[in-house]
């Protein structure tokens, strides 16, 4: 899998474009490499930096772009697994819900 950034998720904000801004200093390729596939939605994967959630979408064969996502958009089975394995905390879930 290869990460390819999408300008609408980077500073400066793209006028007229929709999309959430990625925080600076995020290792996008590492997040993609550690991401979990959403079996209910082929072409979507989810990752976390330990507090925030990120979604990756395939836009070409084996090429992905990603963006921050609210926890309520992440499939429950994925975030519950991370909570159980102590990858994330309840505090982070509440903060970015």
N, CA, C and O of each residue as an XYZ file, in Angstrom:
388
protein
N       0.851     -1.179      0.000
C       0.000      0.000      0.000
C       0.894      1.239      0.000
O       1.906      1.304      0.698
N       0.493      2.197     -0.789
C       1.246      3.446     -0.872
C       0.338      4.619     -0.525
O      -0.788      4.715     -1.015
N       0.841      5.509      0.325
C       0.095      6.706      0.696
C       0.405      7.819     -0.301
O       1.564      8.072     -0.631
N      -0.649      8.476     -0.771
C      -0.508      9.636     -1.648
C      -1.378     10.745     -1.074
O      -2.598     10.589     -1.019
N      -0.793     11.863     -0.645
C      -1.589     12.909      0.001
C      -2.581     13.571     -0.948
O      -2.371     13.631     -2.160
N      -3.646     14.056     -0.370
C      -4.648     14.814     -1.110
C      -4.574     16.246     -0.585
O      -4.704     16.461      0.620
N      -4.367     17.234     -1.467
C      -4.182     18.615     -1.008
C      -5.342     19.184     -0.191
O      -5.139     20.124      0.578
N      -6.541     18.643     -0.336
C      -7.664     19.222      0.412
C      -7.581     18.932      1.910
O      -8.331     19.515      2.692
N      -6.673     18.033      2.319
C      -6.517     17.720      3.736
C      -5.259     18.355      4.332
O      -4.870     18.014      5.449
N      -4.623     19.267      3.605
C      -3.386     19.908      4.057
C      -3.557     21.417      4.105
O      -4.418     21.979      3.429
N      -2.716     22.074      4.924
C      -2.663     23.534      4.950
C      -1.974     24.012      3.680
O      -1.113     23.280      3.192
N      -2.263     25.136      3.116
C      -3.377     25.991      3.499
C      -4.694     25.387      3.019
O      -4.739     24.632      2.048
N      -5.761     25.741      3.726
C      -7.090     25.228      3.386
C      -7.400     25.542      1.935
O      -7.161     26.658      1.472
N      -7.926     24.571      1.222
C      -8.267     24.726     -0.189
C      -9.664     25.335     -0.308
O     -10.648     24.675      0.025
N      -9.769     26.576     -0.775
C     -11.050     27.254     -0.891
C     -12.016     26.437     -1.751
O     -11.682     26.022     -2.861
N     -13.195     26.219     -1.227
C     -14.224     25.496     -1.959
C     -14.119     23.991     -1.861
O     -14.962     23.289     -2.419
N     -13.123     23.470     -1.178
C     -12.948     22.021     -1.047
C     -13.468     21.563      0.301
O     -13.346     22.274      1.299
N     -14.041     20.384      0.327
C     -14.475     19.787      1.584
C     -13.395     18.832      2.063
O     -12.687     18.225      1.260
N     -13.279     18.708      3.343
C     -12.320     17.761      3.897
C     -11.747     18.273      5.197
O     -11.628     19.481      5.402
N     -11.393     17.357      6.070
C     -10.808     17.740      7.350
C      -9.300     17.872      7.194
O      -8.669     17.128      6.444
N      -8.735     18.836      7.921
C      -7.293     19.066      7.848
C      -6.547     18.054      8.707
O      -6.946     17.759      9.834
N      -5.456     17.527      8.154
C      -4.596     16.622      8.910
C      -3.686     17.435      9.819
O      -3.163     18.470      9.406
N      -3.493     16.981     11.045
C      -2.553     17.678     11.918
C      -1.129     17.562     11.362
O      -0.801     16.592     10.680
N      -0.305     18.539     11.654
C       1.080     18.493     11.186
C       1.844     17.425     11.961
O       1.512     17.109     13.104
N       2.860     16.882     11.326
C       3.714     15.894     11.980
C       3.190     14.479     11.972
O       3.759     13.615     12.638
N       2.126     14.211     11.242
C       1.560     12.861     11.177
C       2.339     12.042     10.151
O       2.559     12.498      9.029
N       2.755     10.837     10.531
C       3.427      9.930      9.602
C       2.350      9.117      8.886
O       1.966      8.038      9.337
N       1.880      9.639      7.791
C       0.738      9.060      7.074
C       1.017      7.652      6.570
O       0.148      6.784      6.649
N       2.223      7.414      6.052
C       2.541      6.077      5.557
C       2.545      5.063      6.697
O       2.073      3.940      6.527
N       3.071      5.447      7.850
C       3.077      4.541      9.008
C       1.651      4.239      9.464
O       1.336      3.099      9.807
N       0.789      5.259      9.468
C      -0.616      5.022      9.822
C      -1.261      4.059      8.836
O      -1.985      3.150      9.243
N      -1.009      4.247      7.553
C      -1.576      3.349      6.543
C      -1.051      1.932      6.739
O      -1.813      0.968      6.664
N       0.244      1.804      6.988
C       0.837      0.473      7.184
C       0.229     -0.254      8.388
O       0.123     -1.481      8.380
N      -0.169      0.494      9.417
C      -0.738     -0.099     10.631
C      -2.266     -0.139     10.608
O      -2.884     -0.551     11.590
N      -2.873      0.277      9.520
C      -4.336      0.404      9.474
C      -5.035     -0.952      9.418
O      -4.444     -1.978      9.084
N      -6.317     -0.904      9.761
C      -7.179     -2.088      9.787
C      -8.246     -1.917      8.713
O      -8.879     -0.866      8.620
N      -8.443     -2.948      7.906
C      -9.441     -2.896      6.839
C     -10.850     -2.930      7.422
O     -11.112     -3.623      8.405
N     -11.741     -2.181      6.810
C     -13.163     -2.215      7.154
C     -13.806     -3.258      6.254
O     -14.025     -3.007      5.069
N     -14.106     -4.415      6.803
C     -14.640     -5.514      5.995
C     -16.025     -5.214      5.441
O     -16.448     -5.833      4.465
N     -16.732     -4.277      6.048
C     -18.069     -3.944      5.551
C     -18.022     -2.929      4.406
O     -19.001     -2.767      3.677
N     -16.880     -2.245      4.251
C     -16.736     -1.247      3.189
C     -15.378     -1.426      2.512
O     -14.398     -0.803      2.922
N     -15.308     -2.266      1.487
C     -14.033     -2.444      0.789
C     -13.501     -1.091      0.296
O     -14.264     -0.238     -0.159
N     -12.201     -0.917      0.393
C     -11.604      0.334     -0.032
C     -11.474      1.351      1.083
O     -11.062      2.484      0.839
N     -11.822      0.962      2.320
C     -11.652      1.839      3.483
C     -10.838      1.110      4.545
O     -11.005     -0.089      4.773
N      -9.949      1.874      5.190
C      -9.125      1.352      6.270
C      -9.095      2.396      7.378
O      -9.266      3.587      7.120
N      -8.877      1.946      8.618
C      -8.841      2.857      9.759
C      -7.553      2.653     10.545
O      -7.032      1.543     10.653
N      -7.050      3.779     11.099
C      -5.831      3.753     11.902
C      -5.973      4.755     13.027
O      -6.882      5.585     13.033
N      -5.059      4.664     13.980
C      -5.028      5.624     15.084
C      -3.584      5.963     15.425
O      -2.674      5.152     15.253
N      -3.402      7.177     15.911
C      -2.087      7.591     16.402
C      -2.020      7.405     17.921
O      -1.095      7.884     18.577
N      -3.010      6.707     18.464
C      -3.093      6.482     19.902
C      -4.156      7.325     20.559
O      -4.544      7.069     21.699
N      -4.635      8.342     19.842
C      -5.698      9.193     20.383
C      -6.703      9.564     19.289
O      -7.910      9.442     19.496
N      -6.230     10.005     18.153
C      -7.120     10.386     17.055
C      -7.314      9.220     16.092
O      -6.468      8.332     15.983
N      -8.447      9.243     15.400
C      -8.747      8.228     14.390
C      -8.503      8.811     12.996
O      -8.677     10.008     12.766
N      -8.101      7.946     12.088
C      -7.872      8.334     10.696
C      -8.517      7.298      9.787
O      -8.558      6.109     10.101
N      -9.014      7.771      8.667
C      -9.603      6.896      7.660
C      -8.770      7.006      6.390
O      -8.369      8.103      6.000
N      -8.513      5.892      5.755
C      -7.827      5.870      4.464
C      -8.772      5.304      3.427
O      -9.511      4.355      3.691
N      -8.741      5.891      2.249
C      -9.567      5.409      1.141
C      -8.682      5.163     -0.071
O      -7.780      5.944     -0.375
N      -8.959      4.071     -0.746
C      -8.227      3.764     -1.973
C      -8.770      4.656     -3.087
O      -9.980      4.728     -3.297
N      -7.874      5.331     -3.795
C      -8.331      6.134     -4.924
C      -7.727      5.628     -6.235
O      -8.115      6.070     -7.316
N      -6.796      4.719     -6.132
C      -6.274      3.951     -7.271
C      -5.852      2.607     -6.715
O      -5.795      2.434     -5.497
N      -5.562      1.676     -7.561
C      -5.142      0.362     -7.107
C      -3.932      0.485     -6.191
O      -2.873      0.957     -6.607
N      -4.094      0.060     -4.948
C      -3.052      0.048     -3.931
C      -2.477      1.430     -3.608
O      -1.383      1.525     -3.051
N      -3.202      2.502     -3.951
C      -2.794      3.866     -3.620
C      -3.921      4.501     -2.807
O      -5.089      4.457     -3.191
N      -3.540      5.089     -1.677
C      -4.514      5.548     -0.690
C      -4.258      6.988     -0.301
O      -3.122      7.461     -0.352
N      -5.322      7.690      0.091
C      -5.192      8.981      0.767
C      -5.965      8.863      2.074
O      -6.827      7.996      2.213
N      -5.660      9.723      3.020
C      -6.304      9.608      4.321
C      -6.605     10.955      4.933
O      -6.169     11.997      4.443
N      -7.365     10.913      6.018
C      -7.806     12.129      6.690
C      -8.254     11.775      8.108
O      -8.592     10.625      8.387
N      -8.253     12.771      9.004
C      -8.756     12.540     10.361
C     -10.255     12.225     10.323
O     -10.989     12.719      9.467
N     -10.678     11.410     11.252
C     -12.079     10.980     11.306
C     -12.536     11.020     12.755
O     -11.742     10.765     13.660
N     -13.788     11.334     12.982
C     -14.337     11.270     14.330
C     -14.529      9.805     14.699
O     -14.815      8.969     13.843
N     -14.367      9.508     15.976
C     -14.480      8.113     16.408
C     -15.840      7.511     16.084
O     -15.934      6.313     15.817
N     -16.885      8.313     16.102
C     -18.224      7.756     15.826
C     -18.362      7.272     14.385
O     -19.314      6.562     14.062
N     -17.422      7.648     13.513
C     -17.436      7.192     12.125
C     -16.644      5.892     11.932
O     -16.759      5.241     10.893
N     -15.848      5.523     12.926
C     -15.042      4.301     12.856
C     -15.929      3.123     13.239
O     -16.671      3.213     14.217
N     -15.873      2.014     12.487
C     -16.693      0.856     12.866
C     -16.428      0.439     14.321
O     -15.286      0.394     14.777
N     -17.500      0.145     15.015
C     -17.416     -0.158     16.444
C     -16.479     -1.323     16.731
O     -15.729     -1.285     17.706
N     -16.513     -2.346     15.904
C     -15.650     -3.505     16.162
C     -14.169     -3.119     16.125
O     -13.356     -3.734     16.814
N     -13.810     -2.111     15.330
C     -12.418     -1.685     15.236
C     -12.010     -0.895     16.479
O     -11.001     -1.206     17.112
N     -12.814      0.153     16.836
C     -12.400      0.943     18.000
C     -12.512      0.168     19.300
O     -11.729      0.392     20.223
N     -13.471     -0.734     19.386
C     -13.574     -1.552     20.608
C     -12.359     -2.474     20.749
O     -11.873     -2.697     21.859
N     -11.867     -3.011     19.623
C     -10.663     -3.844     19.657
C      -9.457     -3.055     20.121
O      -8.661     -3.552     20.919
N      -9.308     -1.823     19.630
C      -8.196     -0.976     20.059
C      -8.322     -0.613     21.539
O      -7.323     -0.550     22.255
N      -9.551     -0.376     21.989
C      -9.775     -0.063     23.404
C      -9.409     -1.274     24.260
O      -8.736     -1.133     25.282
N      -9.847     -2.453     23.850
C      -9.549     -3.694     24.580
C      -8.038     -3.941     24.642
O      -7.514     -4.360     25.674
N      -7.340     -3.678     23.525
C      -5.892     -3.908     23.454
C      -5.072     -2.733     23.990
O      -3.843     -2.738     23.920
N      -5.768     -1.728     24.525
C      -5.153     -0.535     25.112
C      -4.304      0.262     24.120
O      -3.293      0.862     24.485
N      -4.734      0.254     22.874
C      -4.111      1.081     21.838
C      -4.619      2.516     21.975
O      -3.895      3.472     21.695
N      -5.872      2.652     22.411
C      -6.504      3.945     22.657
C      -7.100      3.937     24.059
O      -7.185      2.892     24.704
N      -7.513      5.117     24.522
C      -8.129      5.226     25.843
C      -9.557      5.765     25.716
O      -9.924      6.343     24.693
N     -10.337      5.572     26.749
C     -11.690      6.128     26.781
C     -11.655      7.649     26.714
O     -12.535      8.272     26.120
N     -10.628      8.246     27.329
C     -10.481      9.695     27.305
C     -10.373     10.206     25.866
O     -11.007     11.200     25.513
N      -9.580      9.536     25.043
C      -9.432      9.957     23.637
C     -10.734      9.745     22.861
O     -11.099     10.564     22.017
N     -11.420      8.661     23.146
C     -12.712      8.440     22.490
C     -13.661      9.590     22.767
O     -14.324     10.089     21.858
N     -13.728     10.013     24.024
C     -14.620     11.112     24.401
C     -14.171     12.424     23.755
O     -15.001     13.199     23.279
N     -12.871     12.669     23.738
C     -12.337     13.928     23.212
C     -12.591     14.096     21.718
O     -12.874     15.204     21.262
N     -12.495     13.023     20.957
C     -12.623     13.103     19.486
C     -13.884     12.400     18.980
O     -13.967     12.053     17.802
N     -14.863     12.187     19.859
C     -16.105     11.533     19.448
C     -16.844     12.425     18.485
O     -17.922     12.064     18.013
